[in-house]
């Protein structure tokens, strides 16, 4: 696709009743999204009923190959955003950009295939999982980067293929889930070491202190290449792709992509307390302050909204393209924004969902394989 023509990409949105449109039309929502297959980043503006690409620009340094921007996170003060470039030679990197001018402000080399990332509540540290997609299935790590100097201060060994890098609201605990080991890992961010691990496989749940032991890889549930995702194995391996703390930090929700379940772990007891049926290929998660959990369903072309208190799916929203990826909730808790990769030559898409009505209110096409996404700011409706 000719990325110079992104401004002319098709925009689709549902037509809302007049009262609903008036209620939702007071804000513009600005987000950053990374398109992995195109080495493009985009600053987009969405509102209930429409949207546009504000700026589309390249990332990476390899002229004849794909650098693969995968994860994306905006700093809490909204001055910076960070992008993990997954495909290195042989390592990937974390790049820092200024939101003032979208220019590169720093970079640091990390491990193999750095993927999901999050910035600490104070903005001082970035936590990046090194997914290690290529080569032997060896235990990988979480990189901790000091953001002012863009220096990797620690690479913490965890388990095989970590993904879903998320901190609790205090920043004291970091969680990731290792796909090939069916393991949830907790890092103590003060001591920068693994504090606990928990096996999430149905019928084999167990927790322990410290790093997980070296475990055999899950049978039949591995990543199969660029852009692929695990499929359910005969042994119903969890194959977790995300670990999401609840807004109050009392629980961690694990997306079992392989067995299509949402697993709830009680943090204080450090045990599985509930297994909630989910749609095929549940993938990435986000939570609201009022107890909603939003899940992208990679193999179902949909988004699910769960009531975490009741443990039930309360709504399901169809998506316009296949391969749902990331999700982020606006700070005002009104909307969820979902990135959809698309297939083959299709563009990527960002979908805006009204959490009050569980309806899509806008969608916007961007470059192919839209993945990493994060919220930047709101502005009065222009």
PyMOL commands that set and color helices and strands:
alter all, ss='L'
color gray80, all
select helices_A, chain A and resi 3-8+18-24
alter helices_A, ss='H'
color red, helices_A
select strands_A, chain A and resi 11-12+27-35+40-47+50-58+69-74+80-85+93-98+104-109+114-119+125-130+141-146+151-157+162-167+173-178+183-188+193-199+206-209+240-245+251-256+261-266+271-277+282-287+292-297+302-307+312-318+324-329+335-340+348-354+359-366+370-380
alter strands_A, ss='S'
color yellow, strands_A
deselect
rebuild
show_as cartoon
